[in-house]
Amino acid sequence: MARTNIFEGDSFYAIFARETYKRLVSRKWITYADIMADHLGLSSPKELPCNVSDCEKYGELRKAFRDVVSSIVKEVGDGCIEEQGNNRNKSFRYKGENNNPLAAMINARVVKDLKKYWEFCQDSAGFFPDVWLEYYFADCQDLLSIKTRKKKGEQVISSSIDRHQTNIEYLPMLYESIKNQQVLSIDYKPYDEEMVTLIFHPHYLKEYNGRWHLLGYAEEPEPKEGVDLALDRIANKPREVYKREFVKAPERFYESFFKNRVGVSHHENCSPEEIHIRAHTLYIHRLMETKKLHESQETVLPFEEHEDGCYGEFTVYVEVNNEFIGRILQMGDGLEIVSPQNVRDLFRERVQKMAELYK
């Protein structure tokens, strides 16, 4: 049966077809080896591990290449594809007048992908804070449709995270301020401290455990990058500050800023360190392997029987902040800090204080 759209789907055939078409309409000479190298993420066909004909899925590549060429010829006419070389190393070049001869087929795929995305938005509305939907779908028929489906209980994706945090309605405005590089005046009230008014250059929004944080550059009380403002501690709606040059974040700053942290918080003079953790039950060990504490986590000892009991062990390289402590204590007696000693002592003191509450 003939394919309705050679570009549609995620099969190797469709992937090769899209890569072949992209190469052909560039009007450069191409070979099967060029397409295979693109597919494998190589910079040149010379980097292929073997002859292209011996590469995995070469048969799918030949079918896709043939069908793309055939579709172009059918649309543009004979002579639009130039060939040179022998069958073993033949190359092809497109020379037709139409720069995008299969545009209708490409656009049909795009439209279908957009429809799938729209359906996802409809089904997953319960996953996002209501404020996002109200802001981006305002005065839109889609919002009514989403609400109707939610009322009927027809949504199939949701989240257990509490979405009713104080000041959650500021999220869209803060997002737009970051995108538009708009300086803000923010009244901020930390716990047990006086309210301060900050001239703030917003750079980044981060959610952790149901709580949103705005991070950026604060001019006062001293210029500082990476200042963390918890959304629920903002005292009033942020105000725009005009005629003030926006200070951008240094390149890749927040990538390194969060690299060695679980969550968001940071304690002064706290540096990351390798922490050795023991899991005392198979369930907890498997849970920690499937829901890692941090991207640096590595299993150093599989769960098995030892002379002093059954356990498994892993390491993480992180700062010891509130979120890390909370994640470990959440597992109760299923997890134990083995080293370093200073971190082990910290947890022992925490556990002893907790135990005192239940005497």
Secondary structure, DSSP 8 states (H G I E B T S, - for coil): ---S-TT-SSSHHHHHHHHHHHHHTTTS-B-HHHHHHHHTT-SSGGG-SS-GGGSTTHHHHHHHHHHHHHHHHHHH-TTSEEEES-GGG-EEEE--S-S-TTHHHHHHHHHHHHHHHHHHHHHTTBTS-HHHHHHHTTT-HHHHHHHHHHHTT----B--S----TTGGGHHHHHHHHHHT--EEEEE--TTS--EEEEEEEEEEEEETTEEEEEEEE-SSS-EEEEEEEGGGB-S--EE--S-------TTHHHHHTTT-SSS---TT---EEEEEEE-SHHHHHHHHHS-SSTT-EEEEEEEEETTEEEEEEEEEE---HHHHHHHHHTGGGEEEEE-HHHHHHHHHHHHHHHHHT-
